[in-house]
Amino acid sequence: MSASYFSERPTPVSQDGFTPASPALGTPSRGANALSSRITSVLSASYADLEIRDALETLDARGVRNVAETRRQLRLDVQREVIQCNGGIVKDFGAIAEQLTRIGTAITSLNQYCAEMRSHIAAATRETAPVLEEATGLINQRKQVETKQQILSAFNSHFLISDEESTILTSTAEPVDEEFFQTLTRAKKIHHDCQVLLGTEDQRLGLEVLEKSSKQINAAYQKLYRWIQREFKTLDLENPQINASIRRSLRVLAERPALFQNCLDFFAEARENILSDAFYAALTGSTSETQNLATKPIEFHAHDPLRYVGDMLAWAHSATVSEREALEVLFISDGDEIKRSIQAGLESEPWLRTEGDEEVFDGKKALNQLVSRDLTGVARLLRQRTEQVIQSHDDATLAYKIANLIGFYKNTFVKLLGADSEVLELFSTLEGSAMRQFRANMRDYVAAAQSDLAVAPTDLSPPDFLEEALQMLEALAKSYDTSIATVDSQEDGFQSVLAETLDPFLGGCENLYKGLQAPNSDVFAINCLLAAKAVLSPYSFASDRIIEMGDTIGEHAAKLIEYQHQYFTRTSGLNNLLEALSVITDSSESLKTIPELDTFKPEALIAASQQLDEFLPSALIDAAENLKRLRNRKMVQDITEEAAGRFCEDFEFVESKILAADNLLYNDEPEEEEPAPGLRDLFPRTSGEIRVLLS
């Protein structure tokens, strides 16, 4: 745009015909300098300047052409436009001034109106101030009344029980249900929260509420106590719903330990009567209302004393298990809650606590005690019937079986009711009575048996009184083994039985043993001990006595071995040689004297050799014949073999002495002389031959 503007500019021509660039003739040099400075300023101007650019853009927007007329009128046009713009501005400011004048007038009017309103408001305020003050006071009083009404409502709802709730809590006509327990819980909470009221300055209200709530709570516990007593009279232990209500009632009543204990006493008495009637019905087949039962009565088997006593004990055990399982729900499942309730009751009534009570409530112990008390009537009747059975029979075996049966059930009841149960005293008494009867019967039997003692049987077998005693002992051992319950006391418990049933008869056998000659005495003793050992061997609780018998049998067997050994040496003729060699030592001088002994002279030694040869073929058979009345054939063989072995050792000793003597004699004789016959030639049997013949 600027290029076209400068390109279209014609060279201006002045009015006098000269161009501006060419100085007029005769013009001083100052004009030339001015023109030069003008040109210099124009050329030095920066066309990048924003003002020049804006000016050029304005000229371009106006469509100004670079002609002489336009250049002459440009300033005028610009000034005219500036004047026109200033006129428009003045005109606009005139309109604004007019508007401001009207606004000022309006403001003045508004100020007047505001002043009037303030005066009216001040007058109204002066007139209404007393009314507002009175209204404010009334509003504050209303708020205070509402606050007091809320406090009163909250107090009534929290600290007072309505008449309907009081009726539910104290009236016996109302049932003991969920609503009763909720109301009782609320009453106890009111009683507990009265501590807040007692902490205020005016304690009268707290004392009144506390007294009223205490009376209501006590009446509620009395109602609950009487209700539980009524329920206990007809309590069906098999009904889970009744059990649930009774459990909850007992848990709540436990907060009054005295009432709770009275309930337990009443319940124990009621259950004692019920179980006693049930036991009597099981015994006789009819109840107190003369109603016959479908099952056969226990007395139907009274002719069998053991079964009769066993049925009674089994019924008592079954009743105890059923009673415990039924009552376990009452005390074990809620035992911790009952314990906490009793603890709370003792804290509220500390005078009920006795000295030394560390355990407030033990559910398991209370259950065992209650079951024991329930069985008191049954135990009394059981004791009467059992003692009648024990005292009416003089059979020692029967008395002991009854004692074992009672002991078995005693251990069973210990597991059921604990070692401190009162019922166990019954079993201890009955067991002691049966054992006393057993000992008395056994003493009578022993006295009768001892009067019949005469001599041992000719076949040296156990006498009849021992056989009968062992039969009785076997029956007693079986009874003890099947009825005993504790392993630790088995052996100690059976020692008294052995002392009564075995020792007196073994003592009688010992008296017969003393009247026999060897080896019959030892054979008889072993036969008796083997018979007793055979009876006791199957039972581990008689292990000590079996070991003791085995040692005694070993002593008698040792005597028989010695007897057989003497028989071998005496019958074979070796005994004379052994007696002669008993003074010979191992020295050469002593050994050289053997041929000089009477028993080792040729005639005597030949006779001894012949006697030995005659003995050996039937030695074992002849020796076994001595023990033929010993009932244990293996023991006969073992004793004979042991004696034969010792005989072989004796023969080896004699042989060694003979050989040693011969060696010394051969060494002393001259070589050119013919040796005389030695001891070995006269006694040719070797120890190897002897062992073969006696094996």
Secondary structure, 3 states (H helix, E strand, C coil): CHHHHHHCCCCCCCCCCCCCCCCCCCCCHHHHHHHHHHHHHHHHCCCCCHHHHHHHHHHHHHCCCCCHHHHHHHHHHHHHHHHHHHHHHHHHHHHHHHHHHHHHHHHHHHHHHHHHHHHHHHHHHHHHHHHHHHHHHHHHHHHHHHHHHHHHHHHHHHHCCCHHHHHHHHCCCCCCCHHHHHHHHHHHHHHHHHHHHHCCCCCHHHHHHHHHHHHHHHHHHHHHHHHHHHHHHCCCCCCHHHHHHHHHHHHHHCCCHHHHHHHHHHHHHHHHHHHHHHHHHHHHCECCCCCECCCCCHHHHCCCHHHHHHHHHHHHHHHHHHHHHHHHHHHCCCHHHHHHHHHHHHHHCHHHCCCCCCCCCCHHHHHHHHHHHHCHHHHHHHHHHHHHHHHCCCCHHHHHHHHHHHHHHHHHHHHHHCCCCCHHHHHHHHHHHHHHHHHHHHHHHHHHHHCCCCCCCCCCCCCHHHHHHHHHHHHHHHHHHHHCCCCCCHHHHHHHHHHHHCHHHHHHHHHHHHCCCCCHHHHHHHHHHHHHHHHHCCCHHHHHHHHHHHHHHHHHHHHHHHHHHHHHHHHHCHHHHHHHHCCCCCCHHHHHCHHHCHHHCHHHHHHHHHHHHHHHHHHHHHHHHHCCCCCCHHHHHHHHHHHHHHHHHHHHHHHHHHHHHHHHHHHHCCCCCCCCCCHHHHCCCCHHHHHHHCC
